[in-house]
Amino acid sequence: MLVRRLLLLLSGYAIAVGLVLTAIMLVPALMNSLNARSAGLQAWLSHVFAPLPGLWLILLPTALMLTVLIAISRLNLRGEIRQWRAAGASVWPFALSTALVALLIAGLMAGPFWSWTQPKGAVLVETENTGPHFIDELGELWALPVSATAAQSDEPSAGAVIGLFSLPPARRTLTGKVAAVHADGTIVLQDAQVTGDPAGEAVPARPQPVRLTPQPGATGQNVQNGTDAANSTQSQSQSQTRVFAGLGYRLSYPALVIGLSLLILPLALSIDGKRWTLLKIAAGCLLALNILFLLLMTNALVRAGFWDESWFFPLRGAMALGLGLLVLTLFEERAA
């Protein structure tokens, strides 16, 4: 009975908080759309709602923390939680209800809605090392993503704009317009640009136009020397590492959301309208906002290469879940 009541309450508040945050997130897109020329209603709606999925993936942990804070504290202010606690209810039915709601919403985001929340080009990055390999005049190795040529039966045609990724993964991109494609597979790029050097080092200027020569063994040829084999093996290993890192982040996402929701639960249970009520509410809101800042900061540091994605995201999820359970245990022992 208690768990069902809490599930309904938390679900209703989650919908309300979601609608409010969605309306807030739509304001910048609506302001931009007023100055943008639209090709029609469908294009206008696409422009307005396109940023929402990615933003929700970032804001979901904070939104659920605010949901728990508002819903549980309102019950506490009405005296219902005091009655349940006097009847012998522990903190764990509240934790179970919170975890189930968080698991349902985060599971949807990490499951059926995952591809919907990913930014454009995410699939391109995941498959960057699986396409043909080329070498430029400076001896740098580049890979053409499979998705860039999936709709073509052969190499890119003249006039097409393509993008390539540097190998080993210095995370640079080479983009340009195909000026010519020779019989041996060589591609000539006009207006070529190199961007995205993470080390901050100066990118050497390349002669224009850029001539990309196919690497033997990576573009359908049968001969493969030792350097090509090493590059191919290294590329496959790095591609597998990125796949594992993406899978680790995806699987750890529900654990992260559940852990953060449980972390704020003791604070919500302590808001009884007697002492320090306003201070506790303000502290809960600040905690949720600081958690959001911490998530954004750590995500940026990982993407910049300061930590390894394959272990950092699972460790962060496990730490959030463990910290939430630890705080709940200490709160229950103190209340007892």
N, C-alpha and C positions, 0 to 999 in steps of 0.2 A: 504493500500500500504506500509506504513512504517513498520507495524507489520510483514507483509509477508517478506519484505526485511530483517528485523532483524532476523526473524526465520530461513530463509535460511542461512544467514551469521553465526549465532550462531551454527546451526547444523553442518555446514561445519567445523568450527573451533573446535567444540567438537569432531568430528571424527578425525581430525588431532592431537589434544592433546591426545586423547585416544590411537591412534596408537603409538605416541612417548612414552608415559608413559608405554604402554604395552611392547614396545621394551626394555625399561630400566628395567622393572621388570623381563623380561625373561633372562637377563644377568646372574644373580646368578644361576638360574636353568640350563642354558646352560653350565656354567662353572662346575657345579657339575656333569652334565651328561657326561662330557668328561672323568671323572675319574670313573664313575659308569659303571658296566657291564650291558648292556641292553639285554633283551630277544628278542628284535625285534623292528620294527619301531613303532608299536602300543604302546608297553610298554615305549619306549623312549619318544614319544609324550605325553603320560599320565604323565610321570615324569616331563616333562618340563612345561606343561600347567596346572598341578594340582593346583599350588599355586595362579594362576591368579584370580579366582573368589573371594576368600576371600580378596585378596589384593585390588581388585577393589572396594569392598564394603567399605573399609577403605579410599581409596584415592579419591573416587568419589566427595565428597564435595570440596576438594582442586582442583581437575581437572576442575570442573565447575567454580570455582573462577578464575582460570587461563584462562579458555576459555573466560569468560566475559571480563577480563582485556585485553586480546590480541585483541579480535574481536572489542570491542567498542573503544578502544584506537586507533586502526588502522583507523577506520572510522573517528574518531575525528582528527587524524593527516592529513587525506586527505581533511578535511573541510566539510564533508557531514553533520555531526551532527550540525555544526554551521549554515548551511543553513536550516536544519529542525527546529532548535530552533528559527531562525529568522523568519521562516514562522508560528510560533505560536505553534509548537509541545512542549508538556510538557515532563516531565521525565517519566510519567506513561506508554506511549507506549513502552518505553525501558524496564520498569519494567515488563510489561505484557509479552513481548517476552522472557525475561530472565526467568520469572517464568514458562512459558509454556514449554520451553526446559528443565529446571531443573525438572519439574513435570513429563515430559515424561520419561526422563532417570532414575530418582530416582524411579518412579512408576514401571518401568520394573525391577529394581533391587529389590524392595520390594514386587513385585508381582510375575510374572511368573518365574523370575530368583532367587527367594529367596532361595529355597531349593538347587539350584545349587551353591550358594555362601556360604552355611554353611559348616563348617569344618566337617570332619568325626567324628562321635561320638556325634554330636549335638542332634540327635534324641534320642540317648541313655541317654543323660543327662536329657532331658525333661521327659522321662518316667521312671526315676530311681526308683521312689517310687511306681510303680504300680505292681511290681512283687511279688513273694513269699518273706516272711520275715524269717530271720534266726537269731539266737543268738549264739555267740561264748562262749568259756570257761570263758572269762573275763566279760561276761554279756552285751557286746555291741551288739546292734541291727543292722542288715544289710539287704539290699533289693537287690534282684536279678532282673535286668531289664527284662522287657517283651521281648525286642528284642534279649536278650541272649538265650532265650528258645523258640522263636517263631517257629523255624524250627524243634522243637522236640515235640514229643507227650507227654513226661513225663518230669521228672527231667533231669538235665544234665548227660550225660553218662560218664563213667570212661575214663580218658585220655583227656577229653576236658579241655581247658583253659577258665576260666570264671572270670568275674569281678563283684564285688558287691559294693554298696554305703552305707555309714554309715547313720544311723537314730538315733535321729534327725539329720538334715543335717549339720554335722560338715565338710562336703565336703571331707571326706577321702574315699579312695578306697581300696578294698581288692581284690587282684588278686592271682590266684594260679591254679595249675593243679589238676583236680578231681582224687583223688586216689581211692575212693570207694563211692558208693551210697547205703545206707542201705534201708531196706524195710520200715522203718518208715519215710523215707525222709531225714535222716541225711546225710550230705555231708562231706567228709573228703578231705581236700586240702593239697597237697604237695607243697613245695617251695613257701609258701604264703608270700606276701609282702603287707604292709600297707603304703600308700603314700598319700600326699596331705593334711596334717593337716594345715589349714590356720592360726590358732592361734599361730603357732610357738612352741607349747608345745611338749614335748617329747612324742613320741608314745610308749606306753607300749609294751614290747616284748611279743609275743604270742608263746605258746608252739607249736612245730612242731611235727607232722602235726596239722593243725587247724581243729577243729571239729565244724561244724555248725549244730545246732539243729533247725528244723522248729518250728516257732511260731504257736501255735494253733489259728485258725481263719483266718490265712493269707496264708495258703497253701492248702486250700480245706477242712480243718477239720471244724466241726460244733461248737466246743466249743470255746468260746472267753471270757477270763476274763477281769477285769477292766483295767489292764495295757495294754493288747493287744488292747482293744478297743480305749484307749487313744492314743496309738502309731499309730493305723490305722487312727484315725481321724486327728491326727497331720500330718501324712504323706500326706493324701489327701489334707489338707489345704495348706501345703507347695508346693505340686505339682500344685495346682490351682494358687498359688501366682506366681510360675515360669512361668506358661502358660500366665497369665495376663502380667507379666513383658516382656516376649518375644513378645507378641502382641503389647504392648505399644511401644516397641522399633521399631518394624516393621512399625507401623502406623505413628510414629513420624519421621521416616527417611526421607520421602519426604519433610516434613515441615522444617527439619534441612537443607537439601540441598538447598531448595528454599531460606530460610532465609540467608544463607551464600552467595549465588549467588547475592542476592539483596544488601547485605552488601558492596560488593566490586564495585557495579555499579556506585555510585557517584564518586569514585576515578577514574574509567575508563573514565567517562564522563568529568572529569576535566583535562585529559591529552590532551592538545591542541597544544603541540609543541612550546609553547612560554616560559613560566617560570616554572622552577622546573620539567621539563619533566622527566629527568633521575631519579631524586629523587622520583617522584611519582611512576614511574615504579618499582623502587627498593622497595619502601614502599608497593606496591601492592603484589609483590612476597613474601616479608617478612611476610605480613599479612596472605597470603595463607598458608605459611609454619608454622607459629605460630598457626594458626587454626588447622592444622593437628596435631601438637604436643599436643595441648589442648584436641582434641578429643581422641587421643591415651591415654593421661594421665587420663582423666575422665573415659574412658572405663575401664582402669586398676583398678582405685579406686573403681568403682562400682562392678566389678567382684570380688574384694578382700573383699567386704562387708562393705565398708565405708558408702555407701548410698544405699537406697532401689531402686532396679531397676524399680519397678512398678510405681514410681512417678518421678524418676530422668530423664529418657529418654524422656517422654512426656514433662516435664518441660523444658528440654534443647532444644527440637525442637521448642516449643512455644516461648522461649526466643530468639532463633536465628531468627525466623520469625518476631517477634515483633521488634527486634533491627534493622533488615534490613529495615522494613517499616518506622521506626522512622528516620533512617539516610536519607532515600530517601525524606521523608517529609521535613526535615530540609534543605536538599540540594535544593529542589525545591523552598522553601520559600526564601532562600538566593539568588538563581538565579533570582527570580522574583523581 
